Amino acid sequence: MSIFSYHNAGTVLLLTLLAIPALLRTAVAGNPPFSCGPGATTQGYAFCDSRLPAERRAADLVARLTLAEKVSQLGDEAAGVPRLGVPPYKWWSEGLHGLSFWGHGMHFDGAVTRITSFPQVLLTAASFDEGLWYRIGQAIGTEARALYNLGQAEGLTIWSPNVNIYRDPRWGRGQETPGEDPTTASKYAVAFVKGLQGTSATALQTSACCKHATAYDLEDWNGVVRYNFNAKVTAQDMEDTFNPPFKSCVVEGKATCVMCAYTTINGVPACANSDLITKTFKGDWGLNGYVSSDCDAVALMRDAQHYRPTPEDTVAAALKAGLDLNCGNYTQVHGMAALQLGKMTEQDVDRALKNLFAVRMRLGHFDGDPRSSALYGSLGAKDVCSPAHRDLALEAAQDGIVLLKNDAGILPLGRSAVASVAVIGPNADDPDALNGNYFGPPCDTTTPRQGLQRYVKDVRFHVGCSSAACNFAATDQAARIAGSADYVVMFMGLSQKQEQEGVDRTSLLLPGKQQSLVTAVASAAKRPVILVILSGGPVDVTFAKSNPKIGAILWAGYPGQAGGLAIAKVLFGDHNPSGRLPVTWYPEEFTRVPMTDMRMRADPATGYPGRSYRFYQGNTVYKFGYGLSYSKFSRRLVVSGTSRETPNTSTLLSGMTVTPTANGGASYDVEEIGVDGCEQLKFPAMVEVHNHGPLDGKHSVLMFLRWPNVTGGRPVSQLVGFRSQHLMAGEKASLRFDVSPCEHFSRAREDGKKVIDRGSHFLMVDKDESEISMET
């Protein structure tokens, strides 16, 4: 998000907006804003009749507004309409991994001053647990509604989740996403949105907004900034990489908002792209809600991208493309002039407002006092930072931590065997290192140093560097402390100074003198040291991976309020690590690849290595899906219940058109197979999992698909799905995967059309494979 203010002193509408003071608000401090209800003068109007569909109620309200009142609704801070009892509304609130300081809608200055701060999304994604993602969304939605009931929220539209693909490891906002894989991001989107919005189809707990559509993953690299970057994206990459999470968000998750990005895509700004907004989001995917711009994206279409010559042309281009809401006030300032000049019509504005007010109707803003709601009216201060939510924050942090190295079983540590521990590093005792970005005031915070103090009485701390930038390292002092202790745990990594919104990295190495500090401390320590990386994005830690004096490496992301305790529990074996990397960890040499090259697929002719585990052809530090455990798990793949028999596809596919492919093969068109045909092709695959011990633990099974070759733009492999299961030591379990060839075996052609190749496909779990033949 980025907010700038655009003012035009000669615009009467702006003066009207600025003149709307607190005296015109229907909300009283400490009470939630609402309209209608018993005693309201508008009680007889259709928009106050909760028995009617939201769309009809919204249309009735819009029809009663004057043109100036309509234009005043087009920004994220919508004006009130006192004569109709409509309170002002603030559309922008954030809930990425907990309610946030960012945005205008939430306030932490009343009965509630703190909220539950969950791990940053990338770490949560490492759990590969849809149920966990749902419960986190549910908790955030509950806390938002509780704040609203307490009069501490002026909106319930949460502009989360961020489901952009983490395409480049240098991207400063990759930490906010579920990672590089479209399947993972899609499943995260569905689970989180369902949790956030609640279980009622008609009465939303909150409104979720999936952002930033689409192909947005660059902040500021080599002089190219997100505000004027033209992303050149192929139809193939758009179909099978960038768009799937947004489609799942809308189609399966039933998200009520999609946010268009700053990005210009193939020459057209995302927020002025009618093919994207009207044809795809609202048409093909059936979005039942609204489309918002990223903050000031409409203004930037003119000021940075020079897409249209005047403010009026720009506002008209956005609204006529299907945009409903502008984060910022640009449409409010210039909307009336655009109407008067004939650049757009009142019908264009009405269409947008009907979508906006329909969502507010579904949130209950026009049903009287929300505290009388049978579904959400009882929520209040007791439901924020509740014991259940605190426990969930700890669970999420524990389940996401990834064990990357554990030479000679140095971990877990024995509590009785550790008399003293040296805790070294800039991220060891800094509460801010736990937060990531888009955070709010946490219920409470446990730093890694504090977490270890719960297990060891003698904790000897040295910061090593004053910050993660580590421009200066107190190497000698840190080494002396390391040499005096039984064990050494180093907390290194990144901070929001290296990666955040507006900031991309230029290197994948540990910043500054961190690497030399780690090496020196490891040399001075009595035993191999334990290195814990706190970061959003991946780090090239090849030096540590190959150094025998570094016995263990863990990635703990930005683990949220309970992060320090979660790390300590993992180190001492009270929690068996089960996280798996949701992104590829690339070597430093990858930074030679321009961030501006949007191609996912490798191009060997030019040396372009491709991106993500699906297409990358190069060396890795750690692969997507990698993660160790303290227990030994075995997995066995079983297709169609009890045997490896191939599902019968010949009858269904016999009447289908077979299209020759460039490599001499053939393919079937997924659209021609149709919804019913695709349903008939589905079959189950079981994975038998055995925990051989010695510890109880959670285990995530990832199932992939590969083709016999990677010609025709096929991925090297692609994730079919994942399941997570807790197993006692010695316990076995069978995990079911529902395989849909139309979804899981299909690939995108160069023109973006989805096809299934005729012939063999291989389901994989680790090295265990099962061949599935798609033949007529």
C-alpha positions in Angstrom: 0.0 0.0 0.0 1.1 3.5 -0.6 -1.0 6.6 0.2 -0.6 10.0 -1.4 -3.2 12.8 -1.3 -4.4 14.4 -4.5 -6.2 17.8 -4.1 -7.8 20.2 -6.4 -8.7 23.4 -4.7 -11.1 24.3 -7.4 -13.2 21.1 -7.0 -16.4 21.7 -5.1 -16.7 18.0 -4.3 -13.4 18.0 -2.5 -14.5 20.9 -0.3 -17.7 18.9 0.5 -15.7 15.9 1.5 -13.4 17.9 3.7 -16.4 19.5 5.4 -17.9 16.2 6.6 -16.9 16.3 10.3 -17.6 14.1 13.2 -21.0 15.9 13.8 -22.3 14.2 10.6 -21.2 10.7 11.7 -24.0 8.5 13.0 -21.5 6.6 15.0 -20.7 7.7 18.6 -17.3 7.1 20.1 -17.2 3.6 21.5 -20.2 2.4 19.4 -20.1 0.7 16.1 -21.4 2.7 13.0 -24.6 1.3 11.5 -27.7 2.3 9.7 -31.4 1.3 9.9 -32.8 -0.7 12.8 -35.6 0.1 15.2 -36.6 3.7 15.3 -34.6 4.7 12.2 -36.3 7.3 10.0 -35.4 5.1 7.0 -37.0 2.0 8.4 -39.5 1.8 5.6 -37.0 1.9 2.8 -36.1 -1.2 0.9 -32.4 -0.9 1.7 -33.3 -1.3 5.4 -35.2 -4.5 4.8 -32.9 -7.4 5.8 -35.3 -9.9 4.3 -34.4 -8.7 0.8 -31.3 -9.8 -1.2 -28.3 -7.7 -0.6 -28.1 -6.7 -4.3 -31.7 -5.4 -4.3 -31.1 -3.4 -1.1 -28.0 -1.9 -2.5 -29.7 -0.9 -5.7 -32.5 0.8 -3.7 -29.9 2.8 -1.7 -27.9 3.8 -4.7 -31.1 5.0 -6.4 -31.7 7.4 -3.5 -28.3 9.1 -3.7 -27.6 12.4 -5.4 -24.8 12.4 -8.0 -22.4 14.2 -5.5 -23.2 11.7 -2.8 -22.5 8.9 -5.2 -19.1 10.2 -6.2 -18.2 10.7 -2.5 -18.5 6.9 -2.1 -15.8 6.0 -4.6 -12.7 6.3 -2.3 -11.6 4.1 0.6 -12.8 6.8 3.1 -16.4 7.0 2.0 -18.4 10.0 3.2 -21.6 9.6 5.3 -25.0 10.5 4.0 -26.8 11.9 7.0 -30.2 12.4 5.4 -30.4 8.6 4.8 -28.7 7.6 8.0 -25.7 6.2 6.2 -22.5 6.5 8.3 -19.1 7.2 6.9 -17.1 4.1 6.1 -13.4 3.2 6.0 -12.8 0.4 3.5 -9.1 -0.1 4.2 -8.2 -2.5 7.0 -5.5 -5.2 7.0 -5.4 -8.6 8.5 -2.5 -10.4 6.8 -1.4 -12.3 9.9 -3.4 -10.4 12.5 -5.1 -7.1 12.6 -2.8 -4.3 11.7 -1.7 -0.7 12.3 -1.8 -0.3 8.5 -5.0 1.0 7.0 -7.6 3.4 8.4 -10.3 1.2 9.7 -8.9 -0.4 13.0 -8.0 1.4 16.2 -6.3 0.0 19.2 -7.0 2.8 21.7 -10.1 1.5 23.5 -11.1 -1.5 25.5 -8.8 -3.5 23.2 -5.2 -2.3 22.9 -3.6 -5.5 21.6 -4.4 -8.2 19.1 -3.1 -11.7 18.3 -0.1 -11.5 16.1 0.4 -14.7 14.1 3.5 -15.6 12.2 4.1 -13.9 8.9 2.4 -15.8 6.1 5.3 -17.5 4.5 6.2 -19.3 7.7 2.6 -20.3 8.2 2.6 -21.6 4.6 5.5 -23.9 5.6 3.1 -25.9 7.7 1.3 -27.1 4.6 -1.8 -27.4 6.7 -5.1 -26.0 5.3 -6.9 -26.5 8.6 -4.4 -24.3 10.4 -4.7 -21.6 7.7 -8.5 -21.7 8.1 -8.3 -21.3 11.9 -5.9 -18.4 11.6 -8.3 -16.6 9.2 -11.2 -17.4 11.5 -9.4 -15.9 14.5 -8.5 -12.7 12.7 -12.0 -12.4 11.5 -13.3 -12.9 15.0 -11.0 -10.2 16.4 -12.0 -7.8 13.7 -15.7 -8.2 14.4 -15.1 -7.9 18.1 -13.3 -4.6 17.6 -16.2 -3.4 15.4 -18.7 -4.2 18.0 -16.6 -2.3 20.5 -16.6 0.8 18.3 -12.9 0.4 17.5 -13.3 -0.4 13.9 -14.8 1.8 11.2 -14.8 -1.0 8.7 -14.9 -4.8 8.3 -13.4 -5.0 4.8 -10.0 -6.7 5.4 -7.6 -6.3 2.5 -6.0 -9.7 2.9 -4.7 -12.2 1.9 -1.7 -11.5 -0.4 -1.7 -14.5 -2.8 0.8 -13.2 -5.3 3.3 -15.8 -6.5 6.7 -15.4 -4.8 8.4 -15.4 -8.2 11.8 -13.9 -7.3 13.6 -14.6 -4.0 14.7 -10.9 -3.8 11.1 -9.6 -3.6 10.6 -7.6 -0.5 7.0 -8.6 -0.1 7.5 -12.3 -0.7 7.2 -12.8 3.1 3.5 -11.8 2.9 2.7 -14.6 0.4 2.2 -18.4 0.7 5.2 -19.0 -1.6 6.1 -19.8 -5.1 3.7 -22.6 -5.9 0.3 -21.9 -7.4 -1.4 -24.9 -5.8 -0.1 -24.0 -2.3 -1.1 -20.4 -2.8 -4.5 -21.4 -4.1 -5.3 -23.7 -1.2 -4.0 -21.1 1.3 -6.3 -18.5 -0.3 -9.4 -20.7 0.0 -8.8 -21.7 3.6 -7.8 -18.3 4.8 -10.7 -16.5 3.1 -13.3 -19.0 4.3 -12.0 -18.5 7.9 -11.9 -14.7 7.7 -15.4 -14.3 6.1 -17.2 -16.8 8.3 -19.5 -19.7 7.6 -22.7 -17.8 6.7 -23.4 -17.4 3.0 -25.4 -14.3 3.5 -24.0 -12.7 6.7 -20.3 -12.0 6.5 -18.1 -12.0 9.6 -15.7 -9.8 7.6 -15.0 -9.3 3.9 -11.8 -10.7 2.5 -9.8 -9.2 -0.4 -7.3 -11.2 -2.4 -4.5 -9.0 -3.6 -2.7 -7.9 -5.8 -4.0 -9.1 -9.1 -2.0 -10.0 -10.9 1.7 -10.7 -11.8 2.9 -8.2 -9.1 6.2 -9.1 -7.4 8.6 -6.2 -7.8 9.1 -3.2 -5.5 12.3 -1.3 -6.5 15.0 -3.1 -8.5 17.8 -1.4 -10.4 15.8 1.8 -10.9 12.6 0.0 -11.9 9.8 0.6 -9.4 6.4 -1.0 -9.0 4.5 2.2 -9.9 5.7 2.2 -13.5 6.8 -1.4 -14.2 5.4 -3.0 -17.3 5.3 -6.7 -16.6 5.5 -8.6 -19.9 3.7 -11.8 -19.1 2.9 -14.7 -21.5 -0.6 -16.2 -21.7 0.9 -19.5 -20.6 2.5 -18.1 -17.4 -0.6 -16.1 -16.6 -2.8 -19.2 -16.9 -0.7 -21.7 -14.9 1.2 -19.5 -12.5 0.0 -16.0 -11.7 -3.8 -16.2 -11.9 -4.7 -19.6 -10.2 -4.5 -18.3 -6.6 -6.9 -15.4 -7.5 -9.2 -17.7 -9.3 -9.4 -20.1 -6.3 -9.9 -17.2 -4.0 -13.0 -16.1 -5.9 -14.4 -19.4 -7.2 -13.8 -21.7 -4.2 -13.1 -19.3 -1.4 -16.0 -17.0 -2.3 -13.8 -13.9 -1.6 -15.9 -10.7 -1.8 -13.1 -8.5 -3.1 -10.1 -8.6 -5.5 -7.5 -5.9 -5.4 -5.9 -4.9 -8.7 -2.2 -4.2 -8.6 0.0 -1.2 -9.5 1.5 -3.3 -12.2 1.0 -2.6 -15.9 0.6 -5.9 -17.6 1.6 -6.1 -21.2 1.1 -2.3 -21.6 -2.3 -2.0 -19.7 -2.5 -1.0 -16.0 -4.1 -3.8 -14.0 -6.7 -1.4 -12.6 -7.8 -0.3 -16.1 -7.8 -3.8 -17.7 -11.4 -4.7 -18.5 -10.4 -8.2 -19.7 -8.9 -8.8 -16.3 -11.5 -7.0 -14.1 -14.8 -7.4 -15.9 -14.3 -10.4 -18.2 -12.2 -12.5 -15.8 -12.9 -11.6 -12.2 -16.5 -10.7 -12.5 -17.4 -12.7 -15.6 -15.5 -16.0 -15.8 -14.9 -16.3 -12.1 -18.2 -14.8 -10.9 -16.9 -12.5 -8.3 -19.7 -11.6 -5.9 -18.3 -8.5 -4.5 -16.1 -5.5 -5.5 -12.8 -4.7 -7.1 -10.5 -2.2 -5.4 -7.4 -0.6 -6.6 -4.2 -0.7 -4.6 -3.7 2.6 -2.9 -3.3 5.5 -5.3 -3.1 3.0 -8.3 -5.6 5.1 -10.2 -3.7 8.3 -9.7 -0.5 6.6 -10.7 -2.0 5.4 -13.9 -1.7 9.0 -15.1 1.2 10.4 -13.0 3.6 7.5 -13.3 2.4 5.3 -16.1 1.0 8.1 -18.3 -1.8 5.8 -19.5 -4.3 8.6 -19.9 -3.7 12.4 -20.5 -6.0 13.9 -17.8 -7.3 12.9 -14.4 -10.8 12.7 -15.7 -9.8 10.3 -18.5 -7.9 8.2 -16.0 -10.8 7.9 -13.5 -13.2 7.1 -16.4 -10.8 4.4 -17.8 -10.7 2.7 -14.4 -14.4 2.7 -13.7 -15.4 1.7 -17.2 -13.0 -1.2 -17.0 -14.9 -2.4 -14.0 -13.1 -0.9 -11.0 -15.5 -0.3 -8.1 -13.3 1.4 -5.5 -10.2 3.5 -5.5 -7.9 3.3 -2.4 -7.2 7.0 -2.1 -9.3 10.0 -3.0 -8.5 10.5 -6.7 -11.8 9.2 -8.0 -13.6 11.3 -5.4 -11.7 14.4 -6.4 -12.0 14.0 -10.2 -15.1 11.8 -10.5 -17.6 14.7 -10.8 -15.6 16.4 -13.5 -15.3 13.1 -15.4 -19.1 12.9 -15.4 -19.6 16.5 -16.4 -17.2 16.1 -19.3 -18.9 13.0 -20.5 -15.9 10.7 -19.9 -18.1 8.3 -18.0 -21.8 8.0 -17.1 -23.8 7.9 -14.0 -24.5 4.2 -14.8 -20.8 3.5 -14.5 -20.8 4.9 -11.0 -24.0 3.1 -10.1 -22.6 -0.2 -11.1 -19.6 0.3 -8.8 -21.7 1.5 -5.9 -24.2 -1.4 -6.1 -21.2 -3.8 -5.7 -19.8 -1.8 -2.8 -23.1 -1.4 -0.9 -24.1 -5.0 -1.5 -20.9 -6.1 0.4 -21.8 -3.6 3.2 -25.3 -5.1 3.3 -23.9 -8.6 3.7 -21.7 -7.3 6.6 -24.8 -6.1 8.4 -24.1 -2.4 8.3 -27.8 -1.7 7.4 -29.4 -4.1 9.8 -29.4 -2.0 12.9 -27.0 -2.3 15.8 -24.6 -5.1 15.0 -24.4 -6.1 18.7 -27.9 -7.5 18.3 -26.7 -9.9 15.6 -27.3 -13.5 16.5 -24.1 -14.6 14.7 -21.6 -12.0 15.7 -23.2 -9.6 18.2 -21.8 -11.3 21.3 -18.1 -10.8 20.2 -16.2 -8.4 22.3 -13.0 -7.8 24.2 -13.0 -11.3 25.6 -12.6 -12.7 22.1 -9.4 -10.8 21.4 -6.1 -12.2 22.6 -8.1 -15.1 24.0 -6.2 -18.2 25.3 -7.3 -20.1 22.3 -5.9 -17.5 19.9 -2.6 -17.3 21.9 -2.3 -21.0 21.7 -3.0 -20.9 17.9 -0.2 -18.3 17.4 2.2 -20.7 19.2 1.0 -23.7 17.2 1.3 -21.8 13.9 4.9 -20.8 14.7 5.9 -24.3 15.8 4.4 -26.0 12.8 6.0 -23.6 10.3 9.6 -23.8 11.6 11.8 -25.7 9.1 14.8 -27.8 10.2 17.3 -27.5 7.3 20.3 -29.3 8.8 20.9 -31.5 11.8 24.3 -33.1 11.6 24.9 -36.0 14.0 21.6 -35.4 15.6 22.7 -32.4 17.6 19.1 -31.5 18.0 16.9 -31.9 20.0 18.9 -30.6 22.9 18.5 -32.4 26.2 17.3 -30.1 28.9 19.4 -31.7 31.6 22.5 -31.7 29.5 22.6 -28.0 28.8 24.0 -26.1 31.8 24.7 -22.9 29.8 23.9 -21.6 26.4 25.3 -18.6 24.5 22.6 -16.7 22.6 24.2 -14.5 19.9 22.8 -12.4 17.1 20.9 -9.3 16.3 17.6 -11.2 16.0 18.0 -13.0 19.4 16.3 -10.4 21.6 14.6 -7.9 19.3 10.8 -8.1 19.4 10.5 -6.4 16.1 12.3 -9.3 14.5 9.3 -11.4 15.1 6.7 -9.3 13.3 7.4 -9.1 9.6 5.3 -6.3 8.0 1.6 -5.4 8.3 1.5 -6.2 12.0 -0.5 -4.8 14.9 0.2 -4.6 18.6 0.7 -8.2 19.8 -0.9 -9.6 22.9 2.5 -10.2 24.3 5.9 -11.1 22.8 8.5 -13.8 23.6 11.8 -13.2 21.9 14.2 -16.2 21.2 16.4 -15.2 24.2 13.3 -15.2 26.5 12.2 -18.5 25.1 15.5 -20.1 25.8 15.5 -18.7 29.3 12.5 -20.9 30.0 14.7 -23.9 29.4 18.1 -22.9 30.6 19.0 -20.8 33.7 22.4 -19.7 32.4 21.8 -17.8 29.2 24.8 -15.7 28.0 23.7 -13.1 25.5 25.6 -11.0 23.0 24.0 -9.1 20.1 27.0 -9.6 17.8 25.7 -6.9 15.5 23.6 -3.9 16.5 21.2 -4.8 13.7 20.6 -7.3 10.9 22.4 -5.0 8.5 25.6 -5.9 10.6 27.8 -3.2 9.2 30.0 -3.8 12.3 30.4 -7.0 14.1 31.7 -7.4 17.7 33.3 -10.7 16.6 35.9 -11.1 19.4 33.4 -10.5 22.2 30.8 -12.8 20.7 33.5 -15.5 20.2 34.6 -15.3 23.8 31.1 -15.7 25.1 30.5 -18.6 22.7 33.7 -20.4 23.9 32.5 -20.1 27.5 29.1 -21.9 27.1 28.1 -25.5 26.7 26.0 -24.7 23.5 25.7 -21.8 21.2 22.5 -20.7 19.4 22.9 -17.9 16.8 19.9 -15.8 15.7 20.8 -14.2 12.4 18.9 -13.4 9.2 17.1 -10.3 7.9 14.9 -7.5 9.0 12.4 -5.1 7.4 15.3 -2.9 6.6 16.4 -5.4 4.0 13.0 -6.7 2.8 9.7 -5.0 2.9 7.1 -3.2 0.8 9.1 -0.8 -1.4 12.4 -2.6 -0.8 13.8 -5.5 -2.8 17.1 -7.2 -1.9 20.1 -7.0 -4.2 21.8 -10.0 -2.6 20.7 -13.4 -1.2 23.6 -13.6 1.3 23.4 -12.8 4.9 23.8 -9.0 5.2 27.0 -7.2 6.1 29.4 -9.1 8.4 26.9 -11.8 9.5 28.6 -14.6 7.7 32.1 -13.8 9.1 30.5 -13.5 12.6 28.8 -16.9 12.3 32.0 -18.5 11.1 34.1 -17.0 13.9 31.7 -17.9 16.6 31.4 -21.5 15.2 35.2 -21.8 15.3 35.3 -20.7 18.9 32.5 -22.8 20.3 33.0 -26.0 22.2 30.4 -27.9 20.1 28.9 -27.3 16.6 26.6 -24.3 16.8 22.9 -24.0 16.0 22.1 -21.3 13.5 18.5 -20.0 13.4 17.6 -17.8 10.5 14.8 -15.2 11.0 13.8 -13.9 7.6 11.0 -13.6 5.1 12.8 -14.6 1.9 15.4 -17.3 1.3 19.0 -16.8 2.2 22.1 -18.4 0.6 23.6 -20.1 3.6 25.8 -22.5 1.6 28.7 -21.6 3.9 26.8 -22.9 6.9 25.4 -25.9 5.2 28.9 -27.2 4.4 30.6 -26.1 7.6 30.9 -29.0 10.1 31.2 -26.5 13.0 27.6 -25.5 12.3 25.6 -28.5 13.4 22.1 -27.4 12.8 20.2 -24.8 10.7 16.6 -23.8 11.2 14.5 -21.3 9.3 11.9 -19.6 11.6 10.6 -16.9 9.2 9.1 -14.0 11.1 7.3 -16.1 13.7 4.9 -13.7 15.4 4.2 -13.0 19.1 5.0 -16.6 20.3 8.0 -17.0 18.0 10.7 -17.2 20.7 8.9 -19.9 22.7 8.1 -21.8 19.5 11.8 -21.9 18.6 12.8 -23.0 22.1 10.3 -25.8 22.1 11.7 -27.0 18.8 15.3 -26.8 19.9 14.6 -28.8 23.1 12.3 -31.4 21.4 9.1 -30.4 23.0 7.9 -29.9 19.4 9.1 -32.1 16.6 9.7 -29.8 13.6 7.5 -30.5 10.6 7.8 -27.4 8.4 8.7 -27.6 4.7 10.1 -24.8 2.6 7.3 -23.1 0.5 10.0 -21.5 -1.7 13.2 -22.6 -3.4 16.4 -21.3 -1.7 18.6 -20.1 -4.5 22.3 -19.5 -4.5 23.7 -16.0 -4.8 24.4 -16.5 -8.5 20.7 -16.2 -9.1 20.9 -12.5 -8.5 22.4 -12.2 -12.0 18.8 -12.9 -13.4 17.0 -9.6 -13.9 14.0 -9.2 -11.6 12.1 -7.7 -14.5 12.2 -10.9 -16.6 8.7 -12.3 -15.8 9.2 -15.6 -17.6 8.7 -18.7 -15.5 10.1 -21.2 -18.0 13.8 -21.7 -18.6 15.4 -20.7 -21.8 18.6 -22.9 -22.2 19.5 -21.1 -25.4 20.1 -17.9 -23.6 21.1 -19.3 -20.2 17.9 -18.1 -18.6 17.4 -20.6 -15.7 13.7 -20.3 -15.1 11.9 -19.7 -11.8 10.5 -21.8 -9.0 10.9 -25.6 -8.5 8.5 -26.1 -11.4 10.8 -24.6 -14.1 14.1 -23.7 -12.5 17.2 -25.4 -14.1 20.0 -24.6 -11.8 21.7 -25.3 -8.5 19.8 -24.8 -5.2 20.7 -24.3 -1.6 17.6 -26.0 -0.5 14.7 -27.2 -2.6 11.0 -26.4 -2.4 9.3 -28.8 0.1 12.5 -29.6 1.9 12.4 -30.0 5.7 13.8 -32.5 8.3 12.2 -34.0 11.4 13.6 -35.6 14.6 11.7 -38.7 13.6 12.1 -41.0 10.7 8.9 -41.2 8.5 8.3 -43.5 5.6 5.7 -43.1 2.9 4.2 -45.5 0.4 2.0 -44.4 -2.5 -1.1 -46.4 -3.4 -3.4 -45.5 -6.3 -7.1 -46.4 -6.4 -7.4 -47.7 -2.9 -5.5 -50.9 -2.6 -3.5 -51.3 -5.8 -1.6 -49.4 -8.4 -4.2 -50.1 -11.1 -4.6 -47.3 -13.6 -8.0 -45.5 -13.6 -10.0 -46.3 -16.8 -9.9 -43.3 -19.1 -10.4 -44.9 -22.5 -14.2 -44.8 -22.5 -14.5 -41.1 -21.5 -11.7 -39.8 -23.7 -12.6 -41.9 -26.8 -14.9 -39.3 -28.2 -12.6 -36.3 -27.6 -10.7 -34.3 -30.1 -7.0 -35.2 -30.1 -4.8 -32.3 -30.9 -1.2 -32.9 -32.1 1.5 -31.2 -30.1 4.8 -29.7 -31.3 6.9 -32.6 -29.9 5.0 -35.2 -31.8 2.6 -36.1 -29.0 -1.1 -35.3 -28.6 -3.4 -33.6 -26.1 -7.0 -33.3 -25.0 -8.7 -30.0 -24.4 -9.9 -29.6 -20.8 -12.8 -27.4 -21.9 -14.0 -30.1 -24.3 -13.9 -32.7 -21.5 -16.2 -30.5 -19.6 -17.3 -30.3 -15.9 -19.0 -33.7 -15.9 -16.2 -35.4 -17.8 -13.6 -34.0 -15.4 -15.7 -35.2 -12.5 -15.7 -38.7 -13.9 -12.0 -38.8 -14.4 -11.3 -38.2 -10.7 -9.8 -41.0 -8.6 -8.3 -41.5 -5.1 -4.7 -42.0 -4.3 -3.6 -43.1 -0.8 -0.3 -42.5 0.9 0.5 -44.8 3.8 2.7 -43.0 6.3 4.6 -44.6 9.2 6.3 -42.7 12.0 9.2 -44.9 13.0 10.1 -42.6 15.9 11.6 -41.9 18.2 9.3 -38.9 18.7 5.7 -38.1 18.1 5.2 -35.5 15.5 3.3 -33.9 12.7 4.2 -34.8 9.2 3.3 -33.2 5.9 3.1 -35.3 2.7 3.5 -33.6 -0.6 2.4 -35.3 -3.8 3.7 -34.2 -7.1 3.1 -34.9 -10.8 5.8 -35.3 -13.4 5.7 -36.0 -17.1 8.0 -38.3 -19.1 9.8 -35.2 -20.4 9.6 -31.4 -20.0 9.0 -30.5 -23.7 6.3 -28.1 -24.7 6.7 -25.9 -21.7 5.8 -28.6 -19.2 6.9 -28.1 -15.6 9.7 -30.3 -14.3 7.1 -31.3 -11.7 4.1 -29.7 -10.1 2.4 -30.1 -6.8 -0.8 -32.1 -6.8 -1.7 -31.6 -3.2 -0.6 -32.1 0.4 -1.9 -33.6 3.6 -0.7 -33.0 7.2 -1.1 -35.6 10.0 0.1 -35.9 13.6 1.4 -39.4 14.3 2.6 -41.0 17.6 5.9 -42.7 17.4 5.2 -46.1 15.8 1.8 -45.0 14.5 0.7 -45.5 10.9 -1.9 -43.6 8.9 -3.4 -43.6 5.4 -3.8 -40.1 3.9 -6.2 -39.7 1.0 -5.6 -37.5 -2.0 -8.4 -36.8 -4.4 -6.7 -36.6 -7.8 -8.4 -34.6 -10.6 -6.6 -35.1 -14.0 -8.3 -32.0 -15.4 -6.8 -30.0 -12.6 -3.6 -31.8 -11.7 -2.5 -33.4 -15.0 -3.3 -30.5 -17.2 -0.7 -27.9 -18.5 -1.1 -24.6 -20.2 -0.2 -24.3 -23.8 1.6 -21.1 -25.1 -1.9 -19.6 -25.9 -3.0 -20.2 -22.3 -5.4 -23.1 -23.1 -5.4 -25.9 -20.6 -4.8 -29.4 -22.1 -4.1 -32.9 -20.8 -1.3 -34.7 -22.7 -2.1 -38.1 -24.0 0.1 -40.8 -22.5 1.9 -41.4 -19.2 1.8 -39.2 -16.2 3.6 -40.0 -12.9 2.3 -39.3 -9.4 5.2 -39.0 -7.0 5.7 -39.0 -3.3 9.4 -38.7 -2.7 10.9 -41.4 -4.9 7.8 -43.5 -4.9 6.0 -43.2 -8.2 2.8 -44.5 -9.9 2.2 -44.3 -13.6 -1.2 -43.1 -14.8 -2.0 -43.4 -18.5 -4.4 -41.0 -20.2 -5.3 -42.9 -23.3 -8.3 -43.4 -25.6 
